Amino acid sequence: MTMKVHPMEFPEIRQSSTQRLFDLRFLAYRNGASLDCVALRFRTFDQAKSKGLLGQFLPHRLPLLLKLYETMKRGVASGDTSPTTYSRLRAAFKFYEWADGEQRRVDLSTAADSFLEWCEHVYQRSLKGSEMRISLSSANSLVGRLDTVLVRALGFNRSLVAATNLSKRPPRQTFLADRQDMRSLEIFGRSLVAICDSLTPELTLGRLPVVVRVGDSGSISHWCGLLPPENVAAQSMPANSYKKAESDRARLAWELDPNPRKRLTVFNMRIRAEMLIFIAQTSMNLAQAQALKREKLRSYVEGEMVAYVRAYKGRRQGEVVFRAFRSYRTHFSRYLDWLDACFPDRQELLFPIVGLQKRTTWKSQGFQKLKEELLGIGVPFFGPMVLRRVKANWLAERIGNRSVSVEAIQHLESTNAAYQRPNLSRAMGEISEFNRMIEQALASAGPGQCSAPFQPWQIQTSAVNAPIPDCVNPAGCLFCVNHQDIESLDYMWSLASYRALKVLEVANHRNAPLPSNVTPTEDRPPAAQAADEASKKLIELGAISPVAADWAKEAEERVREGNFHPKWAGFIRLMELA
């Protein structure tokens, strides 16, 4: 008896008419997850079943599959994008493909344990020397996609991946928006604008080759499927040759044909350049920009900005306004005029990437071709994610208020954290300002720093005749609880120079009478005790590390050569003259 299984399809994310319609019913059959729809010539579950391509039916999998289906459908209804759902389905098929290969029983009671074992399998594939190795970031992404759905379907309150070797995500690559990066971005942006300005309707639809000027960086030639004349044998034949005449007629017909499908490299070059400029201006993500329809995009001027309104954003659960600079409106209008001139039938999409096969709007078309062309003439390239990240950090830096900048780029607080990157120039300035303020606040009378200015507190173990801290006499600082040593060459040089000053002071006043309260065992004068304390500190500092030892040795050498620290050099010269 064959059990009737309810359809568990996802028609909204079907990639093309030649590819499989995702249906979780495949996973209820052994080896159903690994069926190749292209090689076996099927598109739907019913076609695969009628051809007898499915393996053994496993009814114990159905309850879990139904929960996964309901969870993912709820996600689609609440705003999950097609790329997100697609990636989660791919992860589910990979998981069941592994389960079939390992003969694992996957049902509601064993799903969590099986998932953890699959995570370990994926982690092992990320290790060096593994066959069919994948990167650690790819491994994290793969298991993380299914983890999100599985945790919700099973009603858990925490991630399952947290208990695996993949719990710690690899560090994200940082993008420091310093001056060098911004110069590269400026070159890239100017090059995109130059491409758009160069590809006018007349040039786009004109005779081949189409030569695109990219500012001062050079030019890019498009033959759109034709070989250059120098690479065609018939073009080198005599003018009265029959083959030469046939070649000329065929080439001329192709060169004058404005059909977008024959000029897709030229059309797509400008469309992709316009898309990157639009993303950089509005911070809209790539999936939204690719699916954006012209009639659903409204705009209005808002002060120095122009606002582009899109009806709904799922993750935000409401209407979204994407703002661009007002000066962009003129450029955007020229792009719309170009679309009308090059696509007389008026395309539905705002960025209608031209392809030889009909593909769904959400599937990323990629920028590899444009990247190769720009890098070929020495222009740096930045993808949509980097452009959005730069815009987010640029706004945060200039607005100065995190909540306001998050609202300006239509992010949630949690989402915006993934876009935050340190600014090297700003960080260096803040560190310098902090050090300047600290140095002013904690400057001490003697060598080193003070943790509590004007609050002298003598160390209890100091000798009776030791200098008394008073925030005026430098010697007293060496016997104060608030005195701080610094692990640096400059401080060690200052300490060694101050010790030389105290030694000279002792030598010049060695016959001075001692105070009446000093016993014979404490007959070393205060200056000598200050010199002893300085020597003790130099020894302790030199023992911290090999680098500190070299600094201490260098400080000693400078003092022996008569090269004293500027803070004490004048006093030492006066003492020597005395």
N, C-alpha and C positions, 0 to 999 in steps of 0.2 A: 504493500500500500504506500503510495506517494503522498507526502504531506504538502498541503498547499501553503506556500510561503508568501506573505504579504510583500509587495514591492518596497524596496528601500533605496530608491533612486535619488540622484542629485542632478536633475537636468539643467539647473542653473549654472553649473560649472563645467559643462561639456566643452572640451577644447575645440573640436572641429567635427565635421560630419564623418570624418574617416577614423576617429578615435573612439575608444570605448566610453560608453555611458556608465559613470560610476554607480554601482549598485552593491550594497553590502550583502546581498544574497550570494554573491560569488564566494564570500568568506565562509558560508555555511557548508561548503563542499571542499573536500580535500583537494589541494593543489589549485583551487579556484583563484587564489590570489596571484598566482604566477602565470596565468594564461596570457599569451601574446596575441592581442586582438588583431594586429596587423598580419602576422604570419598565418594565423588560423582563420582570418577573414570573418570576423564577427564584430558587431558593434554593441549589441545589447545582451542582457542576461538570457532572454528568451531565445535569441539566435544561437548562443553558445550551448544552451540546453538542448535545443532541437538538433544540433549537430553532434550531440553526444560527447562534448568536450569536457564536461564536468566530471569530477571524480566521485568518491563516496560521499553521500549525504551524511552530515554530522548534526543531528537535531539538538544535541546538548549545547551547541554554540548559539542557537537562536535567541535565548533570553538576553545574553550579553550584547549581541548584535542589535537587538531592538533598542536596548538602552543607549548604545552608542549612536544609533540612528536618531533617536529622539533628542539626545543631547546636542548633536551637531545641527539638527534642524532648528532647535531652539536658538542656537547661536546664529544661524543664518537669519532668523526672524528678528533677532535683537540687534542685528547690525554687523555681524562678522562678514568680512569681505570674501569674495570668491577666491582670491589667492590663499587666504587663511584656511578656508574650508578645504580647498584642493590639497594643500600641504598636509593637513590632518588626515585626509583620506589616504594620501600616499603613504603616510607613516603607518596607518592601520593595515594597509595591504602588505607593507614590509614586515610588520609584526606577525601577521598570519602566515605569510610566506615562510618566515623562520619557524613558526610553530609546526607547519606541515613538514618541513625538512627534519625537524627534531622529534617528530611524533609526539608533540605535547598536547595534552588535553586542555583546552581553553574554554572555561565556562565561568559563571558568576563566582563560584567558590575558589577557582584557581587562577583567575585573571591577574590578580595582584602579584602572586608569586611568579607566574609565567612572564609578566611584564618585567619584573626585576631581573630575571634570568636573561631576558632579551637585552636589557640595558647592559648587562655584563658582556654579552656577546658583541654588542655594538662598541662598547669601550675597548674590548680586545682588538677589534678591527682598527681602532685609532692608534694602537701602539706601533712603535717602529719595528719593522721587520714582518708585519702581518701581511698576509695575502689579501688582495682587494682592500688595501688600506684606505681609510677616509680620515679627514682632518678631525681634530678634537672639537672644533667649532661645529662642523657638520654633524658629528655624533651627538652633541648637545642639542642641536636644533631638531634632529630627527626624533629623539626620545621625548624632548620637551613638547612637541606638537601633540603626540598621542597622550602624554601624561596629563595635559590639560583636560582632554575629553574624558579620559578614563577616570580621573579623580572625581569629576562631576557626575559621571554615570554611576559610579559605585557609592557616591555619597560620602567620600572621605573629606576630611577638613585640612589635609596638608598634602603636599606633593609626594609622590612615590619616588621620584628621582632623587630626592634629598637623602635617601638611604642607600644610594649607589655611588660608584666611583665617579659618576658624571655629575655629582651634586654641585661641584664648584665649577662655575662657568669659566672658560678661558678669559683672560683680560681683554677688554676691548681695545682696539687700536685708537690711540688718542690723536686728535687733530688740533694742533696748536695754531690758533689764528694769529700768528705773529706776522711781522712785516713781510718776511719772505713768502709765506703762504698767501698773504693777501695780494702781493705782487703777481704771483702765479694765477690767482683767481681773477685778477683784473685783466691779465692777458687773455685768459680763457673766455671771460665775458665779452671782451671787445671782439674776439675772434668769432664768437657766435653771432653777435650783431652784424659783423662784416659779412658773414655768410648770408644772413637774411637780407641785408641790403643789396648784396651782389645778385642774388637769385630773384630778379624781377620776373614778372610774367613773360616779358619778351625774351629774356635769356632762357628761362625754364622751358618754354615751348619752342624756342628757336632752333636753328640748325646745329647739329652736333659737330664737334664736341662742345659741351657746355663747360666753360672755364670759369671756375668760381674763385674770385679774389678774396683772400683772407687777410685783409689789412696789409701790414708790412711783412707778414710772415711768409707770404708766397701765394701760390695758387694751386687749385686742385682741378684736374681735368676729368670729365666724365664722358666716356664713349657709349655708355648705356648698352652694352652687349656687342658693340662693334669692335673690331680690332683696329688699331691705328693703321693708316695706309702703308707705313713702312713694314708692317708685319704681315701684309697680305701679298702673296706671290703674284696674283693677277694685276695688282696695282703697279708692279714694276715692268709689266709687258708694254710693248709699243702701243701708241694711242689708237692705231687702226686695228688692233687685235680684237677678235670677237670676245674672248674671255675678259679682256679689259673693259669692253663696252658693257657686258653683262654685269660685271662687278660694279661698275659705276652706277648703273641703273638701280641695282639692288641696294647699294649703299646710300644713294640719294633718297630713295623711298624711305629707308630707315631713318636717315638723318632728319628728314622733314616730318616724320610721324610724331605728333604730340601726345599719343596715347600714354596715359600714366603708367600702364603696365610695362611699356617698353622703356620708360624713363624713371623707373621706380627708384633708382639710386639718387637721381637728382631731386625728385619730389620728396623722398624720405629724408634726404640731407637737411632740407629746410624745415620740414615738419619736426624732425628730432631737435634741431637747433632751437626752434620756437618753443618746443615743449620744455626744454631745459631752462630757457629764459623765463617762461611762465612759472615753472616750479621755483626758480630762484626768487622770483618776485613775490609769489603768493604763499610759498611754503606748503602747497598742496602736494600730497604724496603721489607717487608715480601711478599707482593703480587708479586713483581718482581722476588724474589728469587724462589717462588713456581712455577712460570710460565717459569722460565729460562730453555732453551733447550741447551743440550750439544754442538750440532754442531754450535750454534749461539754465543757461548762464545769463544772469542779469547783472548789471553794473550801475553804479552811481558814484558821483564825486563826493568825497567826505574830507573837506579841508585840503591838506596837502597829499592826501591819499585817494586812490580810486578803489572802491570796494566791489569785489565780484562775489555774488551770492549764489551759493549752490543749495539746492532744496534741503538736503538731509545728509547727515553723517552718522553712521550707525554707532560708532564708539562714543560719540558725544551725545547721542540720543536727542538730536535736535538740529535746527537749521544752523548752517555754518557760513560765516562771512570770511572770505580770503582777501586780504588787503595788499595792494601793490602801490608803488609810488605813482603819483599822478602823471609823471612824464612817460610812464610806460603805456599809457592809454593810446598815445599817437602811434607807437610802434605796434601795439596790438591791433589797431584799426587797419594798418597797412597789411598785417597778416591776414585779416579777414577778407580784404580786397583781393589779396593774392589767391586765397582759397576759391573765391567766386570766379576769378579769371581762369584758374587752372582746372577747376572741377565744375563745369557748367551745370551738372546735374545736382549741385549743392549737396555736399556730404553731410550726413547726420552728425558725425563726430567732429569735435573741435580739432582733434589731431588724428586725421585719418591715414594712418600708416598704410602705404600701398604694398600689397603682397600678392604673390601668385596664387595663394590659397586663402580661402575665407577663414579667418580665425576670430575667436571671441575677443571682445574688447578688453577683458581684464588680463589676458595672458601677455606678459611683458614681451615687447618686441626687441628690447635690448639696444644698446648704443655702441656695440663693438665696432661696427663699420665706421661710424663717425669718429670713434676714438682712434682707430688705426689711421684714418686720414689726417686727423689733427696732429697726432704724434709724428706722422711722417714728415710734416713740415716744421716740427719743433715746437708745437703748441701744447702745453700741458692740458690734461683732461680731468674733469671732476664729474662724478656721477650724481644722480638726483639726491641720494642720501647725504652726500657730503654738502651739496648746495643747501639742503634744508637745515643741516646741522650748523653750517656757517651762519645762516640767517637767524637761527634761534640764538646762537651765542652773540651775534652782533647786536641783536635787539636787547638781550639781557644786559650786555655791557653798557649800552647807551642809555637804556631806560633806568637801570640801577635798581629796579623793583622787580623781584622775581615773579610775583603774582601777576603784575601788569604785563610783563613780557610773555608769560605763559598764555594769558588771555589773548594777546596780540597775535600769536601764531597758532591759536586754536588747539592748544594741547591740554591734556590733563596734567596735574602735578606729577603723577607717577610716570606718564609718558615722557614728559620733558626731561626727566632725569637721564634718560638714555641719550639725549642730545647734548648734555652739558659737557663742555671740554674746557680745560684750563687755557688761559691766555698768557703766553710766556712773557710778553712785554709788560702786561699789567701786573703779573705776579712779581716780576723783578722790581718794578716800581714800588709795589706795596712792601716788599721785603726791605728794600733800601730805606723807605720812609720809616718802617718799624724799627730798623736798626738805629737810624738816626735819633728817633725819639728815645729809645732805650739807652743809647749812649749818653744822651743829655741827662736823663733822669737818674742814671746809676753811676755817673762819674764819681770816683773817689779821690780823696786828697793824695793818696799814695798810689802805687802800681795796682792795677786790677780794677774791679768794679765793686759796687756796694748794693746790697739787696734791700737796705732800708736806710736811705740818706738821712743824716742828722738824727740818728738814733744809736749813738755809740754804746757798745756793750762788750766789755772786756772778757776775753776767754778766761775761765776760772783757773786753768792750769798755768797761767802766766806767772813768771817770777815776780817777786815783790818789786824789783827794780826795773821791770819791763815798761816800755813806753805805754802811756795811758791813752786809749782811743778818745779823741775829742772832735773828730771830723775836720780838724785843722792841721794837726801835725801828721805828715805822711807816715812816720814810723809807727804811730798808734794804729793805723789801718791794718798792719800785719798781725796785730794781736786782738782784732775785733771779730766778734762772732759773725757780723754781717759782711765781712770781706769775702769776695769771690775771686778765685783764680780763673784765668782764661787759658785754654789750651791753644796758644798761638805763638808764633815766633816773635811778634811785636811785644807781647806781654813778657815773654822770657827775656828779651833784650832789655826791656824797661826794668825788670826785676834785677838782672845782673848789673845794670848801670847804677841802680839805687844802692845795691850792696857795695859797689866801689865807692860811692859817695860816703856811706857810713864807715867804711874802713878808713878813708881819709880823715873823717871826723874824729875817729878814735885815735888815729896817729897824731893828730894835731892837739888833742886834749887828753893825752894819756896820763898826765899828772894832776888832773882835776880831782878835787876832794869828793868822796862819796857821801851820799846823804846819811844822816845819823841813824836811820831805821834799817839800814842794810847790813846784814850779817856778813862775816868774812867769806862764807860759802856762796854768797850772792853778790860778789864784788865786781861782776862784769857790768860795765856802764850800759845805759840804755841803747846807745848807738851800736855797741858790740852785739847786744842781744838782737837788734834789728837786722844787723848783717848776718847773724847766725840763722835767724828765721828766714831771711831771703835765700840763703844757701839751702836750707831744708826744703823750701818750696821748689827750688830749681831741681833738686834731686827727685822729689816726688813727681813733678811734672814730667821729667825725662823718663820715668819708669812706666808711664801710661802706655806708650806705643813706640815702635821704632822711629816713626816720623817725629814724635815729640822728642825722642832722644836726640835726633839730628838737630832739631830746633834748639834744644838746650846747649848742645855742643857749639852750634853756630853763634848763639848769644855770648857764650864764654869767649869764643875767638874774637868777636868784635870788640869786646871790652878790653881784652889783652892788647889788641892793636890800637887802643885809644879811640875807637869809634863808639861813642856813647849815644844812648837814646836821647833824642831832642828834648824830652821832658826834663832830663837831669844833666845834660851836657853843660849848660851855663853854670849850674851850682858847682859841678866838679871842677870847672876851670877856675872859678873863684877860690875854691878850696885849695887847689894846687898853687895858686899865686900866694895864698896866705901862708 
